[in-house]
Amino acid sequence: MSSSTSDLVALATGAVLALSTGALAQSAPLSAQDSDPRVMGWMQGFPPPADKLITQPDSNYFSFPKLRWSVCHLREFLPTEEISRGLGAPVPLNYPSPAEFARLSREIDALTFMPIDGTEPMTWEDSLYANYTDGMLILHKGQVVYERYFGCLEEDGKHAIMSMTKSITGLLGEILVAEGVLDDAALVRDVIPEIGDSAFATATVRQVMDMTTGVQYSENYSDPNADIWLYSRAASPLPKPADYTGPDGYWEYLQQVKPEGNHGDAFHYKTINSDMLGWMISRVTGKSVTDLASERLWSRIGAEQDAYQTVDGKGVPFAGGGVTAGLRDLGRLGQLMLDGGEINGQRLFPKEVVDTIAAGGDPSKFAGFPTIPNGSYTSQWWVFHNDHGAYAARGVHGQTIYVDPTAQMVLVRLASFPQAQNGFIDPTSLPAYQAVAEYLMAR
Amino acid sequence: MSSSTSDLVALATGAVLALSTGALAQSAPLSAQDSDPRVMGWMQGFPPPADKLITQPDSNYFSFPKLRWSVCHLREFLPTEEISRGLGAPVPLNYPSPAEFARLSREIDALTFMPIDGTEPMTWEDSLYANYTDGMLILHKGQVVYERYFGCLEEDGKHAIMSMTKSITGLLGEILVAEGVLDDAALVRDVIPEIGDSAFATATVRQVMDMTTGVQYSENYSDPNADIWLYSRAASPLPKPADYTGPDGYWEYLQQVKPEGNHGDAFHYKTINSDMLGWMISRVTGKSVTDLASERLWSRIGAEQDAYQTVDGKGVPFAGGGVTAGLRDLGRLGQLMLDGGEINGQRLFPKEVVDTIAAGGDPSKFAGFPTIPNGSYTSQWWVFHNDHGAYAARGVHGQTIYVDPTAQMVLVRLASFPQAQNGFIDPTSLPAYQAVAEYLMAR
């Protein structure tokens, strides 16, 4: 059992916060510039020197600063399944003239904002480095107004999107609900009878989608039997140790989840809900979530790259965190949301799908995320309930697709921030997004 | 250590012949129709029943009949690296009208030929089933005249090409020789000083390219220390056992190869030559063979799909057998060869590259392949020295790109024949190709 494979699942849950914080408290991490994987020299040379190698068996490949290389190279460590773009020509994104694009870039770089709890204003450009940004794309009224690449990411590269995967799973689920294929009032056991006496059995599909289930999923690192480690071991695609007797794969794990609290009482951010949703999606459609994401999204948004998704030892995609994709294709996905299910003159799903997500849930059930004080979580999307009606897909280490319907802005950031939890990154991100939105509205 | 991962390398070398033959001698294998993975039900259902699961840790996923599913799904078992097609629009292949295409299909299906050592003629269509064909594409004068899919393969799918990988590596090597970047008269130790006292050290680059090195690589299965098993263990991307002390990765293995015979004396089909060539290519270009294949081939032939390549535990691509690709993209590659390095109005490399390969080597040094009586092996391509001047990329279980310059025909077959060695498949393949070539020449 490789600890690094376990870490991937742990990281997708945002669960390694305590560990990361502890390590960072010792000393300030390298800056974005100093930890740039090209500067660090990771995997350069044929072969690279031993101290520049990043391998899955031998090293903790998903910890900072190696993380800054590995977020662009997950398929080189793990088995994966393709999310195909199909065989047709990509539909290019819409750009202003080069001169206008450069002017917009300069003006956006110079924007200033006050970080949450900050005392000094920060420029937009400085925030990109503060946040260890690997890629930043901003669309306004369907036109690209800003696009930059850093670190391991290039225009034709791909980046792990971590828990933004959940929002793709949730979007697929919401589409199936709107089409009447998945009944969100049904109980999980009605969809998956073999869920048995798992705590999930008596939750509704909607509670799973919104993560208001009452299910046990402990993240106490000092306990080797904590659920996070059991889940990681079940999910690992590596051969199980000879003496392993636990669940094999995501779905066997879900069959033995214990209850904790009552379904429907409150939002608890627990990745196992996303995989439970993924299983139900596959059951009612007869397709893997990768094939469905290809059929409903990637092959129809004019994508220019295939995406891919990590799988467990039985080929089940990690619906809670396994996707890697290109920056511009994620921009297409955000634009599809902003435009209520339409893209390139085609309607891919009913507008009510986006309306349901954007409306959000009950903020009174939502707590524990100080940088999102009035938020909610609906269909695996984060809803800010702010003046602009913004909502987002979010993943650890700074991944986001941020949709601002009022400003008609879609912003995608891919990043490799040293710490996992977005609570550390939001102070120099969310006010920056607001500043760009206001700039674009005044354009 | 998973035996299945080892098998992949073993199969790519054509080395499991003895084992497969033994097993098959017990009883006739299932027919192509009966072993169709959709008929077998492999991996159907969410989850599939236990007896329909194909997993890397638990089962021999690369043996017939599971092989018939796994050849289309290697990335779901193993870490891989992308061979990117780039971001542009694919260049569609040229087709006749649908009516003309259907007429050609009917006529080709009805062609008959006499199998090698056969007594009864066989139709072309029957040969597709006899050979467990998954995909067949034929281009004549640059136009697709025949295209069919079977088993696990579909138009938008991909298939393991096994040792045809070697021919991609060899083509890249020959391009670098023509450009003066790689000196084929140099000794390996001049290119890779740290090859040390490996038997490869004193071979020339050309001897490696043509597999006329005198290197030891035993395939005695009853000996657990046979080189084939040592290589497989070195190459496995899975974590090494705690007590493992052997070489780690393809390149460390190459550093400890022992001599056997004299360099230049004779052709010996040994996969380690291909990986030695891959290492030299990466050293002189500063690029992995995947990146170079993307830069020189996949991004420039109008490909419609990315390809991918399996890697060892250090991220080194398997230059001797790791590539998976789409049928039509392999057709584009064959057409590029037929047209001497030009495609879609662009010259990708000097014509002498193809001339060198097509001219072949010295047939007197070539032996051991009864179905290719006058053949030779040059730059990792098989040359038939027949009336049509045909040459081919070939991989176990029936993979081929067959180029017939006289008939201006390119034929690509992807297959999952129960036995590994093409010697079993050639009798119902090579005369069939000749029959199609003659039909097309009379067209």
Interface residues (C-beta under 8 A of the other chain):
Chain A: S2 M43 F46 P47 L53 I54 T55 Q56 P57 D58 H73 R75 E76 F77 L78 P79 T80 E81 E82 S84 G86 L87 G88 A89 P90 E155 D156 P237 L238 P239 K240 G249 W251 W279 S282 R283 G286 S288 E304 Q305 D306 Y308 V311 G313 K314 G315 V316
Chain B: S2 M43 F46 P47 L53 I54 T55 Q56 P57 D58 H73 R75 E76 F77 L78 P79 T80 E81 E82 S84 G86 L87 G88 A89 P90 E155 D156 P237 L238 P239 K240 G249 W251 W279 S282 R283 G286 S288 E304 Q305 D306 Y308 V311 G313 K314 G315 V316
